[in-house]
Amino acid sequence: MTDTLLGPDEPAPVLEHRSGGTSPFLLACDHYGQLIPRALGDLGVSESERRRHIGWDIGIGAVSTRLADALGAHMIAQAYSRLVIDCNRPLHVPSSIPVISEVTRIPGNEGLTDDARLARRRAIFDPYHQRITEILEARAARGQPTILLAMHSFTPVYTGIARPWHIGTLYEHDTRLPHLLLEALHAEHGLAVGDNEPYAVREGSDYTIPVHGAARGLLHTGIEIRQDLITAEEGQREWAARLARIFSALEKPLLEINASASAPATARRQS
């Protein structure tokens, strides 16, 4: 088969911002965009549904862009809707190309052939994750430390259940960065902070952190901000400024943790 899902005039799947950034922080925004390839039409989903949280992570693109600017950090993002293929899901799980998202049917994802699924992977999923791999390997080759921030947002109500948290820190096994971030967030006045809420990272259901963060031994965390707080520009500015202030303060201790973890065993054992 040939890779014809994206036409030559359609946007590339990978977006980058401040690619020359020298900050140790690298921001990944898996659900930044809401584009759908022309060949797939509207997937049988109304525009109002596609613009809801099922189609993209509302507000997080603007927050991540502002945060990257404030930190001088490289940001990489994915331009197409998670309804086409979810770039934070392993390819074998049903939510990779969902036929139902929350309670909404996605007719254009029903009964896909293996070739149709492969076309979406080759056009969108693979270029995005290959680019992250290239970035990480280039940073390692030039000795630039990397602290991976996986940026997301979450709907305030899911299947009728309200989520009270303003922000959540997500992780699985590695608690080094998440616990420092939680401490800093708890010190902020009036915030309801989720510790692995409303989601937790799991190797079988997440992709970016397990593959690019945990497998490489990088300091990493997932961040989820409630969407009603960052739908408008004022909230986007506020949250980007808050996170920039927190991560700027955490940069030195995180780099010390990173240096200690990277030191040869003989150096760590010396008296």
C-alpha positions as CSV (number, residue, x, y, z in Angstrom):
1,M,0.0,0.0,0.0
2,T,1.0,3.6,-0.4
3,D,0.8,6.3,2.3
4,T,-1.9,8.6,0.9
5,L,-3.8,9.5,4.0
6,L,-2.4,13.1,4.1
7,G,-2.4,15.1,0.9
8,P,0.8,17.1,0.0
9,D,-1.1,20.3,0.9
10,E,-2.3,19.2,4.3
11,P,-0.5,20.2,7.5
12,A,2.3,18.0,8.8
13,P,1.4,16.0,11.9
14,V,4.3,17.3,13.9
15,L,4.5,20.9,15.3
16,E,7.5,22.3,17.1
17,H,8.1,25.5,19.0
18,R,11.4,26.9,20.2
19,S,13.3,24.0,18.8
20,G,16.5,25.8,19.7
21,G,15.6,26.0,23.3
22,T,18.4,25.2,25.8
23,S,16.2,24.5,28.8
24,P,16.4,21.0,30.2
25,F,12.6,20.8,30.0
26,L,11.1,19.2,26.9
27,L,7.3,19.6,26.5
28,A,5.3,17.0,24.7
29,C,1.7,17.8,23.7
30,D,0.1,14.6,22.4
31,H,-3.4,16.0,22.0
32,Y,-2.6,19.5,20.9
33,G,-4.6,19.5,17.6
34,Q,-8.0,18.8,16.2
35,L,-7.4,18.4,12.5
36,I,-8.8,15.5,10.6
37,P,-7.2,14.3,7.3
38,R,-9.3,15.4,4.3
39,A,-9.6,11.7,3.2
40,L,-11.5,10.8,6.4
41,G,-14.1,13.6,6.2
42,D,-15.6,14.3,9.6
43,L,-15.4,10.7,10.8
44,G,-19.2,10.9,11.1
45,V,-19.0,13.2,14.1
46,S,-20.6,16.6,14.3
47,E,-18.4,19.7,14.6
48,S,-19.7,20.4,18.1
49,E,-18.7,17.0,19.3
50,R,-15.3,17.1,17.6
51,R,-14.6,20.4,19.4
52,R,-15.3,18.9,22.8
53,H,-12.7,17.2,24.9
54,I,-13.1,13.9,23.0
55,G,-11.4,15.5,20.0
56,W,-8.4,17.3,21.6
57,D,-7.1,18.6,24.9
58,I,-8.8,22.0,25.1
59,G,-6.5,24.8,26.1
60,I,-3.3,22.9,26.7
61,G,-1.7,23.9,23.4
62,A,-1.8,27.6,24.3
63,V,-0.6,26.9,27.9
64,S,2.3,24.7,26.6
65,T,3.4,27.3,24.0
66,R,3.5,30.0,26.6
67,L,5.3,27.8,29.1
68,A,7.9,26.8,26.5
69,D,8.4,30.5,25.8
70,A,8.8,31.3,29.5
71,L,11.3,28.5,30.1
72,G,13.1,28.7,26.8
73,A,12.1,25.1,26.3
74,H,11.5,23.0,23.2
75,M,7.9,21.9,22.7
76,I,6.8,19.2,20.3
77,A,3.1,18.7,19.6
78,Q,0.8,16.6,17.4
79,A,-1.6,18.5,15.1
80,Y,-4.3,15.9,14.4
81,S,-7.3,14.9,16.5
82,R,-7.0,12.1,18.9
83,L,-10.1,10.7,17.2
84,V,-8.0,9.9,14.1
85,I,-5.4,8.1,16.2
86,D,-4.4,8.8,19.8
87,C,-0.7,9.5,20.1
88,N,-0.7,8.7,23.8
89,R,-2.1,5.2,23.4
90,P,-0.3,1.9,22.6
91,L,-1.3,0.9,19.1
92,H,-2.9,-2.4,20.2
93,V,-5.4,-1.0,22.6
94,P,-9.0,-0.1,21.6
95,S,-8.6,3.5,22.5
96,S,-5.8,3.9,20.0
97,I,-8.5,4.5,17.3
98,P,-11.7,4.7,19.4
99,V,-15.1,3.7,18.1
100,I,-16.7,5.3,21.2
101,S,-15.2,8.3,23.0
102,E,-16.9,9.0,26.4
103,V,-20.5,8.3,25.1
104,T,-20.0,9.5,21.5
105,R,-19.9,7.0,18.6
106,I,-17.2,7.6,16.0
107,P,-18.7,5.9,12.9
108,G,-15.6,6.7,10.8
109,N,-13.5,4.4,13.1
110,E,-15.8,1.4,12.9
111,G,-14.8,-1.7,10.9
112,L,-11.4,-0.4,9.9
113,T,-9.2,-2.7,7.9
114,D,-5.6,-3.4,8.9
115,D,-4.4,-1.2,6.0
116,A,-6.6,1.7,7.1
117,R,-5.3,1.5,10.6
118,L,-1.7,1.3,9.3
119,A,-2.2,4.3,7.1
120,R,-3.2,6.4,10.2
121,R,-0.2,5.1,12.1
122,R,2.2,5.9,9.3
123,A,0.8,9.3,8.6
124,I,0.4,10.6,12.2
125,F,1.6,8.4,15.0
126,D,4.9,7.3,13.7
127,P,6.2,10.7,12.5
128,Y,5.3,12.3,15.9
129,H,7.1,9.6,18.0
130,Q,10.0,9.3,15.6
131,R,10.6,13.0,16.0
132,I,10.5,12.8,19.8
133,T,13.0,10.0,19.6
134,E,15.3,12.1,17.3
135,I,15.1,15.1,19.7
136,L,15.9,13.0,22.7
137,E,18.9,11.2,21.0
138,A,20.2,14.6,19.7
139,R,20.0,16.1,23.2
140,A,21.8,13.1,24.7
141,A,24.5,13.2,22.0
142,R,25.3,16.8,22.9
143,G,25.1,16.2,26.6
144,Q,21.9,18.3,27.1
145,P,19.9,16.9,30.0
146,T,16.2,16.3,29.4
147,I,13.3,16.6,31.9
148,L,10.1,15.4,30.1
149,L,6.8,17.2,30.7
150,A,3.8,15.5,29.1
151,M,1.2,18.2,28.9
152,H,-2.6,17.4,28.9
153,S,-5.9,18.8,30.0
154,F,-9.0,17.1,31.3
155,T,-12.7,17.8,31.1
156,P,-14.3,19.0,34.3
157,V,-17.2,16.5,34.0
158,Y,-16.8,13.0,32.5
159,T,-19.8,10.7,32.1
160,G,-21.7,12.9,34.4
161,I,-19.1,12.8,37.2
162,A,-17.5,16.1,38.3
163,R,-13.8,16.3,38.7
164,P,-12.8,18.7,41.6
165,W,-9.1,19.0,40.9
166,H,-7.6,22.1,39.2
167,I,-4.5,20.2,38.2
168,G,-3.1,16.7,38.5
169,T,0.4,15.3,38.5
170,L,0.6,11.9,36.7
171,Y,3.2,9.2,37.1
172,E,3.7,5.4,37.5
173,H,6.9,4.1,39.1
174,D,9.2,7.2,39.1
175,T,8.1,9.6,41.7
176,R,11.2,11.9,41.8
177,L,9.8,14.8,39.8
178,P,6.1,14.3,40.5
179,H,6.5,14.5,44.3
180,L,8.5,17.7,44.0
181,L,5.9,19.1,41.7
182,L,3.1,18.0,44.1
183,E,4.8,19.8,47.0
184,A,5.1,23.0,45.0
185,L,1.5,22.8,43.8
186,H,0.2,22.2,47.3
187,A,2.0,25.4,48.4
188,E,-0.1,27.4,45.9
189,H,-3.1,29.1,47.5
190,G,-6.5,27.6,46.8
191,L,-5.5,24.8,44.4
192,A,-7.2,21.4,44.5
193,V,-4.3,19.2,43.4
194,G,-4.6,15.6,42.1
195,D,-2.0,13.0,43.0
196,N,-2.4,10.6,40.1
197,E,-5.9,12.2,39.6
198,P,-7.9,12.3,37.4
199,Y,-5.6,9.8,35.7
200,A,-2.5,7.8,36.5
201,V,0.2,6.8,34.0
202,R,0.1,3.1,33.1
203,E,2.4,1.3,30.7
204,G,-0.5,-0.6,29.2
205,S,-2.7,2.4,28.5
206,D,-0.2,5.3,28.0
207,Y,2.6,5.7,25.5
208,T,4.6,8.9,25.7
209,I,5.8,8.7,29.3
210,P,6.4,4.9,29.4
211,V,8.3,4.9,26.0
212,H,10.1,8.2,26.0
213,G,10.4,9.0,29.7
214,A,10.5,5.8,31.8
215,A,12.3,3.6,29.3
216,R,15.1,6.1,28.9
217,G,15.4,6.8,32.6
218,L,14.5,10.5,32.2
219,L,13.0,12.6,34.9
220,H,9.4,13.0,33.8
221,T,5.8,13.8,34.8
222,G,2.4,14.1,33.3
223,I,0.5,17.3,33.9
224,E,-3.3,17.5,33.6
225,I,-5.0,20.9,33.9
226,R,-8.8,21.2,34.1
227,Q,-10.1,22.5,30.8
228,D,-12.6,25.1,32.1
229,L,-9.6,26.9,33.7
230,I,-7.7,27.3,30.5
231,T,-10.3,27.7,27.8
232,A,-9.9,31.5,27.8
233,E,-6.7,33.4,27.2
234,E,-6.6,34.8,30.7
235,G,-6.5,31.3,32.2
236,Q,-3.9,30.1,29.8
237,R,-1.7,33.0,30.7
238,E,-2.2,32.4,34.4
239,W,-1.4,28.7,34.3
240,A,1.6,29.1,32.1
241,A,3.0,31.7,34.4
242,R,2.3,29.6,37.5
243,L,4.0,26.5,35.9
244,A,6.9,28.6,34.6
245,R,7.5,29.9,38.1
246,I,7.3,26.5,39.7
247,F,9.5,24.7,37.1
248,S,12.1,27.5,37.2
249,A,12.4,27.0,40.9
250,L,12.6,23.2,40.5
251,E,15.2,23.3,37.7
252,K,18.3,23.3,39.9
253,P,17.2,20.5,42.3
254,L,16.0,18.4,39.3
255,L,19.3,18.8,37.5
256,E,21.1,17.8,40.7
257,I,19.0,14.6,40.8
258,N,19.7,14.0,37.1
259,A,23.4,14.4,37.6
260,S,23.5,12.1,40.6
261,A,21.5,9.5,38.7
262,S,23.8,9.8,35.7
263,A,27.1,9.6,37.6
264,P,29.2,6.4,37.3
265,A,28.7,4.0,40.1
266,T,32.4,4.3,41.1
267,A,32.0,8.1,41.5
268,R,28.9,7.6,43.7
269,R,30.7,5.1,45.9
270,Q,33.7,7.2,46.6
271,S,34.1,8.3,50.2
